């Protein structure tokens, strides 16, 4: 178990991942009818893309800091 290895722990000691800003507030709203409109779909897609970008940035920062494997 790598997390129990003192040498690996010493390598990570004091290392911090780069800061990643919080995800922005949602721009999409709840669909008004049973089927979402194109505008509602596009807003939701924009939110998902933004969240995906934030997640990838957080993962990259953790890899760079050695918190998770590449």
C-alpha positions as a Markdown table, in Angstrom:
| # | Residue | x | y | z |
|---|---|---|---|---|
| 1 | Unk | 0.0 | 0.0 | 0.0 |
| 2 | Unk | 1.7 | 3.1 | -1.3 |
| 3 | Unk | 0.0 | 5.4 | 1.2 |
| 4 | Unk | 1.7 | 3.5 | 4.1 |
| 5 | Unk | 5.2 | 3.8 | 2.6 |
| 6 | Unk | 7.1 | 6.4 | 4.7 |
| 7 | Unk | 9.4 | 7.3 | 1.8 |
| 8 | Unk | 6.5 | 8.1 | -0.4 |
| 9 | Unk | 4.9 | 10.2 | 2.3 |
| 10 | Unk | 8.1 | 12.1 | 2.8 |
| 11 | Unk | 8.3 | 12.9 | -0.9 |
| 12 | Unk | 4.8 | 14.5 | -0.7 |
| 13 | Unk | 5.3 | 16.2 | 2.7 |
| 14 | Unk | 4.7 | 19.9 | 2.3 |
| 15 | Unk | 3.8 | 19.7 | -1.4 |
| 16 | Unk | 0.5 | 21.3 | -2.3 |
| 17 | Unk | -1.5 | 21.2 | -5.4 |
| 18 | Unk | -2.0 | 24.4 | -7.3 |
| 19 | Unk | -5.2 | 26.3 | -6.5 |
| 20 | Unk | -8.2 | 25.7 | -8.8 |
| 21 | Unk | -11.0 | 28.2 | -8.5 |
| 22 | Unk | -14.5 | 27.0 | -7.6 |
| 23 | Unk | -16.9 | 26.2 | -10.4 |
| 24 | Unk | -19.0 | 29.1 | -11.4 |
| 25 | Unk | -22.7 | 29.3 | -10.6 |
| 26 | Unk | -25.1 | 27.5 | -12.9 |
| 27 | Unk | -26.3 | 29.3 | -15.9 |
| 28 | Unk | -29.0 | 26.7 | -16.8 |
| 29 | Unk | -32.5 | 26.5 | -15.3 |
| 30 | Unk | -35.0 | 23.8 | -14.8 |
| 31 | Unk | -36.8 | 23.0 | -18.0 |
| 32 | Unk | -40.2 | 24.7 | -18.1 |
| 33 | Unk | -42.0 | 21.8 | -20.0 |
| 34 | Unk | -41.6 | 18.1 | -20.4 |
| 35 | Unk | -39.1 | 18.6 | -23.2 |
| 36 | Unk | -36.2 | 21.1 | -22.8 |
| 37 | Unk | -35.9 | 23.9 | -25.4 |
| 38 | Unk | -32.7 | 24.3 | -27.4 |
| 39 | Unk | -31.7 | 27.3 | -25.2 |
| 40 | Unk | -32.2 | 25.2 | -22.0 |
| 41 | Unk | -30.1 | 22.3 | -23.5 |
| 42 | Unk | -27.4 | 24.7 | -24.7 |
| 43 | Unk | -27.2 | 26.3 | -21.2 |
| 44 | Unk | -26.9 | 22.9 | -19.6 |
| 45 | Unk | -24.2 | 21.9 | -22.0 |
| 46 | Unk | -22.3 | 25.1 | -21.3 |
| 47 | Unk | -22.5 | 24.3 | -17.5 |
| 48 | Unk | -21.2 | 20.7 | -18.1 |
| 49 | Unk | -18.3 | 21.9 | -20.2 |
| 50 | Unk | -17.3 | 24.5 | -17.6 |
| 51 | Unk | -17.4 | 21.8 | -14.8 |
| 52 | Unk | -15.4 | 19.4 | -17.0 |
| 53 | Unk | -12.8 | 22.1 | -17.5 |
| 54 | Unk | -12.6 | 22.7 | -13.7 |
| 55 | Unk | -12.4 | 19.0 | -12.9 |
| 56 | Unk | -9.6 | 18.5 | -15.5 |
| 57 | Unk | -7.7 | 21.5 | -14.0 |
| 58 | Unk | -8.0 | 20.0 | -10.5 |
| 59 | Unk | -6.8 | 16.6 | -11.6 |
| 60 | Unk | -3.8 | 18.2 | -13.4 |
| 61 | Unk | -2.9 | 20.2 | -10.3 |
| 62 | Unk | -3.0 | 17.1 | -8.2 |
| 63 | Unk | -0.9 | 15.1 | -10.7 |
| 64 | Unk | 1.7 | 17.9 | -10.7 |
| 65 | Unk | 1.8 | 17.9 | -6.9 |
| 66 | Unk | 2.2 | 14.1 | -6.9 |
| 67 | Unk | -1.0 | 13.6 | -5.0 |
| 68 | Unk | -2.3 | 11.3 | -7.7 |
| 69 | Unk | -0.6 | 9.2 | -10.3 |
| 70 | Unk | -0.2 | 10.4 | -13.9 |
